[in-house]
Amino acid sequence: MSVCLVAPSPEHLVSTLMALQPRHRLGRGRPTDDAFLARTSTDELLETAHDQLRLDGYTLWTWDTGTEHVAGWMTASSDDTAMRILAPTLGIDARPAAGA
């Protein structure tokens, strides 16, 4: 199942991803260091989240919203090929959050 997210700030992105943990039985914890969040960009967090979610069999996808918000969804990694075909068909410039 895909999950949409919008993240205008690193703190919001972390909160959004943490809300997905119980639903998808993800084993990662929330960064508790506020200084870390203050010095980390949303792009860096998305890349880290993408890498960590891959360990659990998921891919975090993003697309350009034309605003400061980051929008995207999460799918099973086994659906990567289908997403690469489906997104352009729907007119969505989807990319894995790690930029791959």
N, CA, C and O of each residue as an XYZ file, in Angstrom:
400
protein
N       0.836     -1.178      0.000
C       0.000      0.000      0.000
C       0.878      1.236      0.000
O       1.872      1.290      0.724
N       0.534      2.205     -0.783
C       1.275      3.456     -0.848
C       0.787      4.415      0.229
O      -0.385      4.400      0.606
N       1.690      5.240      0.712
C       1.363      6.215      1.740
C       1.884      7.568      1.292
O       3.068      7.695      0.981
N       1.028      8.582      1.250
C       1.454      9.919      0.864
C       2.046     10.659      2.056
O       1.661     10.409      3.198
N       2.959     11.548      1.800
C       3.512     12.378      2.848
C       3.870     13.731      2.287
O       4.200     13.861      1.108
N       3.805     14.727      3.124
C       4.225     16.070      2.774
C       5.111     16.544      3.902
O       4.730     16.448      5.069
N       6.284     17.055      3.578
C       7.243     17.402      4.622
C       7.865     18.764      4.368
O       8.820     18.866      3.598
N       7.346     19.816      4.999
C       7.940     21.132      4.806
C       9.205     21.347      5.630
O       9.942     22.302      5.385
N       9.467     20.479      6.598
C      10.638     20.649      7.453
C      11.164     19.275      7.855
O      10.429     18.288      7.798
N      12.432     19.204      8.263
C      12.970     17.915      8.728
C      12.159     17.324      9.881
O      11.933     16.115      9.922
N      11.718     18.176     10.823
C      10.958     17.675     11.970
C       9.637     17.052     11.523
O       9.236     16.007     12.034
N       8.959     17.697     10.564
C       7.691     17.176     10.061
C       7.913     15.870      9.311
O       7.124     14.936      9.453
N       8.967     15.790      8.521
C       9.278     14.573      7.788
C       9.507     13.414      8.753
O       8.979     12.322      8.545
N      10.287     13.642      9.803
C      10.552     12.586     10.788
C       9.244     12.147     11.447
O       9.005     10.950     11.604
N       8.404     13.094     11.829
C       7.119     12.755     12.454
C       6.248     11.928     11.515
O       5.617     10.958     11.936
N       6.217     12.310     10.256
C       5.420     11.580      9.276
C       5.925     10.152      9.103
O       5.140      9.204      9.093
N       7.232     10.009      8.966
C       7.801      8.670      8.796
C       7.619      7.821     10.051
O       7.395      6.615      9.955
N       7.713      8.438     11.221
C       7.531      7.693     12.471
C       6.097      7.170     12.588
O       5.872      6.109     13.170
N       5.141      7.896     12.047
C       3.750      7.453     12.088
C       3.553      6.181     11.262
O       2.601      5.436     11.493
N       4.441      5.929     10.305
C       4.343      4.739      9.462
C       4.941      3.495     10.120
O       4.656      2.376      9.694
N       5.760      3.679     11.146
C       6.454      2.546     11.760
C       5.530      1.416     12.190
O       5.730      0.279     11.762
N       4.525      1.684     13.021
C       3.695      0.562     13.463
C       2.905     -0.079     12.324
O       2.699     -1.293     12.301
N       2.476      0.739     11.399
C       1.668      0.234     10.286
C       2.431     -0.755      9.416
O       1.865     -1.734      8.929
N       3.710     -0.494      9.228
C       4.531     -1.332      8.349
C       5.569     -2.152      9.108
O       6.442     -2.774      8.503
N       5.470     -2.150     10.429
C       6.384     -2.910     11.291
C       7.846     -2.570     11.013
O       8.693     -3.453     10.882
N       8.117     -1.283     10.927
C       9.479     -0.824     10.690
C      10.228     -0.770     12.011
O       9.649     -0.426     13.042
N      11.505     -1.106     11.987
C      12.253     -1.219     13.231
C      13.122     -0.042     13.600
O      13.854     -0.124     14.586
N      13.081      1.033     12.869
C      13.969      2.159     13.158
C      13.350      3.096     14.180
O      12.129      3.240     14.241
N      14.183      3.725     14.972
C      13.711      4.685     15.963
C      13.803      6.111     15.455
O      14.439      6.381     14.437
N      13.168      7.009     16.167
C      13.179      8.428     15.820
C      14.477      9.058     16.296
O      14.919      8.792     17.413
N      15.102      9.903     15.452
C      16.265     10.647     15.932
C      15.840     11.542     17.088
O      14.888     12.312     16.961
N      16.532     11.447     18.201
C      16.137     12.222     19.377
C      16.993     13.467     19.560
O      16.734     14.274     20.452
N      17.979     13.622     18.747
C      18.893     14.750     18.858
C      18.346     15.936     18.064
O      18.427     15.959     16.836
N      17.786     16.930     18.779
C      17.233     18.100     18.103
C      18.301     18.866     17.328
O      18.000     19.471     16.299
N      19.537     18.848     17.806
C      20.631     19.520     17.094
C      20.866     18.839     15.741
O      21.155     19.509     14.750
N      20.742     17.517     15.705
C      20.874     16.777     14.448
C      19.820     17.246     13.447
O      20.134     17.519     12.289
N      18.572     17.337     13.899
C      17.496     17.774     13.007
C      17.703     19.206     12.547
O      17.377     19.547     11.410
N      18.240     20.042     13.418
C      18.458     21.452     13.077
C      19.521     21.623     11.991
O      19.455     22.570     11.207
N      20.494     20.720     11.940
C      21.576     20.868     10.967
C      21.420     19.939      9.753
O      22.294     19.903      8.886
N      20.324     19.197      9.691
C      20.101     18.247      8.606
C      18.984     18.746      7.707
O      17.925     19.154      8.185
N      19.224     18.711      6.413
C      18.209     19.165      5.461
C      17.172     18.065      5.220
O      17.403     16.891      5.506
N      16.038     18.479      4.692
C      15.002     17.512      4.334
C      15.542     16.529      3.297
O      15.259     15.333      3.374
N      16.315     17.020      2.329
C      16.891     16.133      1.307
C      17.789     15.067      1.935
O      17.730     13.898      1.552
N      18.622     15.470      2.901
C      19.493     14.497      3.574
C      18.673     13.470      4.344
O      18.996     12.282      4.335
N      17.614     13.920      5.009
C      16.755     12.985      5.741
C      16.037     12.031      4.801
O      15.907     10.844      5.100
N      15.570     12.540      3.666
C      14.908     11.673      2.696
C      15.861     10.600      2.187
O      15.473      9.441      2.036
N      17.100     10.980      1.923
C      18.079     10.007      1.452
C      18.344      8.942      2.519
O      18.411      7.752      2.213
N      18.493      9.376      3.760
C      18.720      8.429      4.856
C      17.508      7.529      5.054
O      17.648      6.317      5.220
N      16.308      8.129      5.036
C      15.082      7.344      5.194
C      14.950      6.328      4.066
O      14.570      5.181      4.303
N      15.260      6.741      2.847
C      15.205      5.821      1.707
C      16.127      4.630      1.943
O      15.720      3.480      1.782
N      17.361      4.909      2.323
C      18.336      3.832      2.554
C      17.879      2.884      3.656
O      18.004      1.667      3.520
N      17.349      3.435      4.747
C      16.896      2.602      5.866
C      15.645      1.802      5.508
O      15.522      0.638      5.889
N      14.720      2.420      4.779
C      13.503      1.709      4.376
C      13.808      0.573      3.407
O      13.111     -0.441      3.395
N      14.851      0.746      2.596
C      15.254     -0.338      1.684
C      15.613     -1.597      2.479
O      15.371     -2.713      2.019
N      16.182     -1.421      3.654
C      16.526     -2.566      4.506
C      15.278     -3.339      4.943
O      15.350     -4.535      5.226
N      14.147     -2.653      4.994
C      12.881     -3.275      5.383
C      12.019     -3.654      4.179
O      10.878     -4.089      4.342
N      12.570     -3.487      2.958
C      11.845     -3.904      1.761
C      10.922     -2.856      1.165
O       9.973     -3.196      0.459
N      11.193     -1.568      1.443
C      10.365     -0.483      0.921
C      11.210      0.502      0.129
O      12.424      0.591      0.313
N      10.548      1.239     -0.754
C      11.176      2.339     -1.478
C      10.392      3.601     -1.177
O       9.164      3.610     -1.247
N      11.106      4.671     -0.841
C      10.500      5.971     -0.600
C      10.664      6.785     -1.880
O      11.785      7.027     -2.327
N       9.537      7.210     -2.474
C       9.516      7.958     -3.721
C       9.153      9.408     -3.445
O       8.399      9.692     -2.514
N       9.685     10.332     -4.250
C       9.345     11.743     -4.117
C       9.081     12.338     -5.494
O       9.466     11.787     -6.526
N       8.410     13.481     -5.467
C       8.250     14.262     -6.694
C       8.233     15.739     -6.341
O       7.943     16.127     -5.209
N       8.550     16.550     -7.340
C       8.641     17.997     -7.162
C       7.240     18.587     -7.126
O       6.478     18.453     -8.083
N       6.898     19.248     -6.005
C       5.570     19.847     -5.862
C       5.527     21.285     -6.364
O       4.452     21.874     -6.483
N       6.693     21.849     -6.657
C       6.751     23.239     -7.063
C       6.680     24.200     -5.881
O       6.567     25.411     -6.072
N       6.745     23.671     -4.666
C       6.729     24.477     -3.442
C       7.880     24.019     -2.550
O       8.712     23.212     -2.964
N       7.921     24.542     -1.315
C       8.970     24.089     -0.395
C       8.636     22.728      0.214
O       9.464     22.144      0.913
N       7.435     22.218     -0.045
C       7.016     20.928      0.496
C       7.594     19.779     -0.331
O       7.798     19.897     -1.539
N       7.845     18.690      0.342
C       8.285     17.462     -0.309
C       7.118     16.493     -0.246
O       6.579     16.238      0.831
N       6.726     15.956     -1.377
C       5.607     15.023     -1.413
C       6.096     13.684     -1.933
O       7.041     13.619     -2.719
N       5.460     12.638     -1.497
C       5.879     11.331     -1.967
C       5.062     10.207     -1.394
O       4.020     10.421     -0.776
N       5.544      9.019     -1.605
C       4.867      7.828     -1.125
C       5.881      6.710     -0.945
O       7.027      6.800     -1.385
N       5.430      5.672     -0.296
C       6.271      4.529      0.009
C       5.610      3.296     -0.599
O       4.402      3.100     -0.466
N       6.411      2.467     -1.269
C       5.898      1.223     -1.837
C       6.835      0.084     -1.463
O       7.954      0.307     -1.000
N       6.367     -1.117     -1.668
C       7.244     -2.274     -1.519
C       8.340     -2.179     -2.581
O       8.063     -1.806     -3.721
N       9.569     -2.510     -2.222
C      10.684     -2.437     -3.172
C      10.459     -3.345     -4.379
O      10.980     -3.088     -5.464
N       9.691     -4.390     -4.183
C       9.400     -5.297     -5.300
C       8.567     -4.619     -6.385
O       8.448     -5.145     -7.492
N       7.987     -3.450     -6.075
C       7.184     -2.708     -7.048
C       7.976     -1.615     -7.771
O       7.384     -0.821     -8.502
N       9.293     -1.555     -7.586
C      10.097     -0.492     -8.188
C       9.950     -0.420     -9.705
O       9.767      0.666    -10.255
N      10.028     -1.546    -10.378
C       9.921     -1.543    -11.841
C       8.551     -1.038    -12.274
O       8.447     -0.247    -13.211
N       7.516     -1.484    -11.604
C       6.166     -1.036    -11.942
C       6.030      0.469    -11.711
O       5.396      1.158    -12.510
N       6.617      0.988    -10.628
C       6.540      2.423    -10.357
C       7.260      3.224    -11.430
O       6.799      4.296    -11.820
N       8.394      2.709    -11.912
C       9.143      3.418    -12.960
C       8.356      3.456    -14.278
O       8.569      4.350    -15.096
N       7.464      2.510    -14.485
C       6.620      2.494    -15.682
C       5.348      3.302    -15.455
O       4.951      4.085    -16.318
N       4.708      3.120    -14.304
C       3.426      3.739    -14.016
C       3.507      5.257    -13.822
O       2.669      5.991    -14.347
N       4.503      5.728    -13.078
C       4.587      7.164    -12.762
C       4.625      8.038    -14.021
O       3.844      8.985    -14.113
N       5.495      7.761    -14.986
C       5.496      8.604    -16.197
C       4.180      8.511    -16.981
O       3.743      9.490    -17.586
N       3.559      7.340    -16.964
C       2.276      7.168    -17.637
C       1.229      8.097    -17.030
O       0.347      8.593    -17.731
N       1.335      8.331    -15.702
C       0.411      9.228    -15.000
C       0.872     10.679    -15.031
O       0.200     11.560    -14.495
N       2.022     10.927    -15.661
C       2.551     12.285    -15.732
C       3.239     12.731    -14.453
O       3.338     13.929    -14.186
N       3.714     11.779    -13.659
C       4.388     12.078    -12.394
C       5.882     11.845    -12.560
O       6.305     10.768    -12.979
N       6.676     12.850    -12.233
C       8.125     12.718    -12.281
C       8.598     12.147    -10.944
O       9.166     12.866    -10.122
N       8.363     10.858    -10.732
C       8.692     10.183     -9.477
C      10.144      9.729     -9.480
O      10.674      9.262    -10.488
N      10.768      9.882     -8.319
C      12.154      9.451     -8.149
C      12.323      8.801     -6.792
O      11.692      9.222     -5.823
N      13.175      7.770     -6.702
C      13.484      7.275     -5.367
C      14.095      8.409     -4.556
O      14.857      9.211     -5.095
N      13.777      8.487     -3.289
C      14.216      9.601     -2.450
C      15.732      9.706     -2.363
O      16.257     10.765     -2.019
N      16.445      8.620     -2.670
C      17.898      8.659     -2.638
C      18.473      9.237     -3.918
O      19.687      9.394     -4.042
N      17.607      9.554     -4.868
C      18.063     10.160     -6.115
C      18.584      9.169     -7.121
O      19.173      9.553     -8.131
N      18.371      7.881     -6.852
C      18.866      6.834     -7.762
C      18.058      6.771     -9.032
O      18.340      5.948     -9.903
